[in-house]
Amino acid sequence: MKRSPEVQLSARHYINGRWETGVTSGQSLNPSDLRETVAEYARADRSQTEQAVRAAADAFRVWSMTTPQRRADALDQIGSEILARKDELGLLLAREEGKTLPEAVAEAARAGQIFKFFAGEALRVGGESVASLRPGVHVDITREPVGVAGLITPWNFPLAIPAWKIAPALACGNAVVFKPSELVPACGWALAEIIGRAALPAGTFNLVMGSGREVGQALIEHPLVDALSFTGSAATGERVLQAAAARRAKVQLEMGGKNPLVVLADADLELAVDCAVQGAFFSTGQRCTASSRLIVEAPVHDAFVARLKQRMAALKVGHALEPGVDIGPVADRAQLEENMAAIATAREEGAEHVYGGDLLQRPSEGHYMSPALFLAQPNHRIAREEIFGPVACVLRADDAEHALALANDTPFGLCAGICTNSLRHAMHFRRHARVGMTMVNLPTAGIDYHVPFGGRKASSYGAREQGRHAAEFYTTVKTGYMRA
Ligand code: NAD
């Protein structure tokens, strides 16, 4: 097996164009091998966060007046460097977050592509001209940058999620204060290190690391932060929303999911099982778009469960850098404990255990568990609450209408998938699933970066992320009237 390199990074904050040590420091560990420290990183307090916000507010005056070409060139340079270094960045990501090396390298490449996409978008932020109701008057509607954007991200996509917030923020002319999750500071730092080389005016982009309670809270409450884009748990999202509402800041939240994958009796069963395996268990199930509820029509229920169980038994769980591993470790001990507690609750509530859910020993000490599958009832907590691990349940549906009703029977509304060969059922499901994204004969996880991403209900709040729609959040509309 390939051993992880012993290199330990020293990750500092990036504030006002300078690398700064923290008030205190912390360590990030490799969840595949807990003996390995991935990074020693700087941790900020309120006053250091305040410095970053003030630097951003000053830089905004400069950056917001730069030409679209200047912004496009900077983003293009950042995207090119990420793409050129995708293997190295992917290795760092796999070591720090624990997704398998191929998944991690693909995520690094995705981050590069996102910067390239928004380099183009910097040139396309436009407006419209409208005929006035009054003679001799001209009306135009333009988009302007919002100001300082506070960007708060989770650990599960430590390069792609920051990229899809930072790139549109900068493309639209905003200044940025970026706070990555404390589990993955090295990934945040690696991105900052590349952005720092793009010759942005000092203070345009700032990185501050540290706890959510201190750094995150300081950011969401700061009166100079005009826009807050947050991805993370529902509980923290609620805090961000309250803080933003209290001071009328623009806010965008992406939170959890309990995404259904419906399998109808007419589906290609092999394809449906593929979708379930990919959607529920890859990336260790740590995706907000994971297919954690598999809703299967009665005539194929037992055959589907039998085939899925067979496929799960063949999945290899292990060190993220080991070739051939399908599922890496859980990202940290707290998440592993949550997964185990959810499994214990499922058993107590009477969900029928089909496969897995066991702690695993591997040659290196890490947070390993086997993927888990239960047969559940719609009222079981395993069918209602997000677990954020490789844990899925199967619900039996009487027919297509019942499957749709079960799919919608959740507080969440991020993504919903269906496997069917019926165009009529597929169209009906797409129209009536109360979510932000639908998938037909595809896993619920796995998205394109040039189209909107987001959901409804408890999953998301505010404007969509990604693609051209990202400009809705990172710009504000101005209506200009003029008599010539
Ligand atoms: P989390 O809410 O614990 O943390 C997210 C970020 O918020 C971190 O940077 C954290 O430091 C920060 N934070 C914590 N407390 C804060 C506070 N009081 N003020 C400001 N910031 C604070 O979430 P997590 O454990 O890192 O990530 C897992 C969660 O993220 C899951 O629930 C998952 O569903 C969700 N997620 C959603 C999406 C999506 O797009 N919908 C994508 C990925 C992950």
Boltz pocket constraint, residues with backbone or C-beta under 6 A from the ligand:
constraints:
  - pocket:
      binder: B
      contacts: [[A, 152], [A, 153], [A, 154], [A, 155], [A, 156], [A, 157], [A, 179], [A, 180], [A, 181], [A, 182], [A, 210], [A, 211], [A, 212], [A, 213], [A, 215], [A, 216], [A, 217], [A, 220], [A, 231], [A, 232], [A, 233], [A, 234], [A, 235], [A, 236], [A, 237], [A, 239], [A, 240], [A, 254], [A, 255], [A, 256], [A, 257], [A, 286], [A, 287], [A, 288], [A, 386], [A, 388], [A, 414], [A, 459]]
      max_distance: 6.0
